[in-house]
């Protein structure tokens, strides 16, 4: 089990590898609130915790360090891939057609297993909600993602 300081150091190195902003990264040990995640290491588990308005909204826990890395960078690369200025918008095209491949590409920078895991996650999303290139639906979906 890695210490919180070791986790922070490794995550920072991985963030540089994908070109992530420090603003997008979680905090360690304490929450900055407002829906930003923070990391805890306790009771033999890594915890990925989201607090909003002083209330815990989500907590994922695992003894597997790779799970923690995946959770962190799934969210970080999602923000990067869906950042409007970086997306080449094509009228009447589901914005996910551009963002999902970009997110997979970013996750592959962390290693093949992270890329494969992201591909599986996105495949599941698309099974439940296939691409829809009708403009109004695509725009509404982007706002929800």
C-alpha positions in Angstrom: 0.0 0.0 0.0 1.4 3.4 -1.0 1.3 6.3 1.3 -0.7 9.4 0.4 2.5 11.2 -0.4 3.6 8.4 -2.7 0.2 8.5 -4.4 0.4 12.2 -5.0 3.9 11.9 -6.5 2.9 9.2 -8.9 -0.3 10.9 -9.9 1.6 14.1 -10.6 4.0 12.3 -12.9 1.1 10.6 -14.8 -0.6 14.0 -15.0 2.4 15.4 -16.8 2.3 12.4 -19.2 -1.2 13.3 -20.3 -0.8 17.0 -20.1 -3.4 17.5 -17.4 -3.8 20.8 -15.6 -3.1 20.9 -11.9 -6.5 22.5 -11.5 -8.1 19.2 -12.8 -6.2 17.0 -10.3 -7.6 15.8 -7.0 -6.4 17.0 -3.7 -4.9 14.7 -1.1 -6.2 14.0 2.4 -8.6 17.0 2.4 -11.3 18.1 0.1 -11.5 21.5 -1.7 -15.3 20.8 -2.0 -17.4 22.1 -4.9 -17.5 18.6 -6.5 -13.7 18.2 -6.8 -12.3 14.8 -5.9 -9.8 14.1 -3.2 -7.8 11.0 -2.4 -7.6 9.2 1.0 -5.5 6.3 2.0 -6.8 4.5 5.0 -7.9 1.1 6.4 -5.8 -0.7 3.7 -7.7 1.0 0.9 -7.4 3.8 -1.6 -10.4 6.1 -1.6 -11.6 8.5 -4.4 -14.0 10.8 -2.8 -16.2 13.7 -4.1 -17.5 16.3 -1.7 -20.0 19.0 -2.7 -21.4 21.6 -0.5 -19.9 19.9 2.5 -21.5 16.5 1.8 -19.9 13.4 0.5 -21.5 12.7 -2.9 -19.4 9.7 -4.1 -16.8 7.4 -2.7 -15.0 4.6 -4.6 -12.7 2.4 -2.6 -10.2 -0.3 -3.6 -7.0 -2.0 -2.4 -5.8 -2.0 -6.1 -3.7 1.1 -6.9 -4.6 0.7 -10.6 -8.3 1.2 -9.8 -7.5 4.5 -8.1 -5.3 5.7 -11.1 -8.1 4.7 -13.4 -10.8 6.6 -11.5 -8.6 9.7 -11.3 -7.7 9.8 -14.9 -11.1 8.7 -16.2 -12.4 12.0 -14.8 -9.4 14.1 -15.8 -9.2 12.8 -19.4 -13.0 13.2 -19.7 -12.6 16.9 -18.9 -9.7 17.2 -21.3 -11.5 15.4 -24.1 -14.8 17.3 -23.8 -13.2 20.8 -23.4 -15.1 22.8 -26.0 -12.1 24.7 -27.4 -10.3 21.4 -28.1 -13.3 19.8 -29.8 -13.6 20.1 -33.6 -17.3 20.5 -33.7 -19.1 19.2 -36.7 -22.7 20.3 -37.1 -25.2 17.4 -36.7 -22.6 15.1 -35.2 -22.6 13.7 -31.8 -19.8 15.4 -29.9 -18.8 12.1 -28.4 -17.5 10.9 -31.8 -14.6 13.4 -31.3 -14.2 13.3 -27.5 -14.3 9.5 -26.9 -11.3 8.7 -29.2 -9.4 11.6 -27.6 -10.1 10.3 -24.1 -9.0 6.8 -25.1 -5.8 8.2 -26.6 -5.0 10.1 -23.4 -5.6 7.0 -21.3 -3.3 5.0 -23.5 -0.5 7.4 -22.5 -0.8 5.9 -19.0 -0.4 2.4 -20.3 -2.1 -0.2 -22.5 -4.3 -1.5 -19.7 -5.7 1.9 -18.9 -6.5 2.4 -22.5 -8.2 -1.0 -22.8 -10.2 -0.3 -19.7 -11.3 3.1 -21.1 -12.2 1.4 -24.4 -14.4 -1.1 -22.5 -16.0 1.7 -20.4 -16.9 3.7 -23.5 -18.1 0.6 -25.4 -20.6 0.1 -22.5 -21.7 3.7 -22.6 -22.3 3.4 -26.4 -24.3 0.1 -25.9 -26.6 2.0 -23.5 -26.6 5.3 -25.4 -25.4 4.9 -29.1 -24.1 7.8 -31.0 -26.9 10.1 -32.2 -26.0 12.7 -34.8 -29.3 14.5 -34.5 -28.1 18.0 -33.5 -30.5 18.8 -30.6 -29.9 15.4 -28.9 -26.2 15.5 -29.4 -26.0 19.0 -27.8 -28.2 18.0 -24.8 -26.1 14.8 -24.2 -22.9 16.9 -24.2 -24.4 19.1 -21.4 -25.2 16.0 -19.4 -21.8 14.3 -19.8 
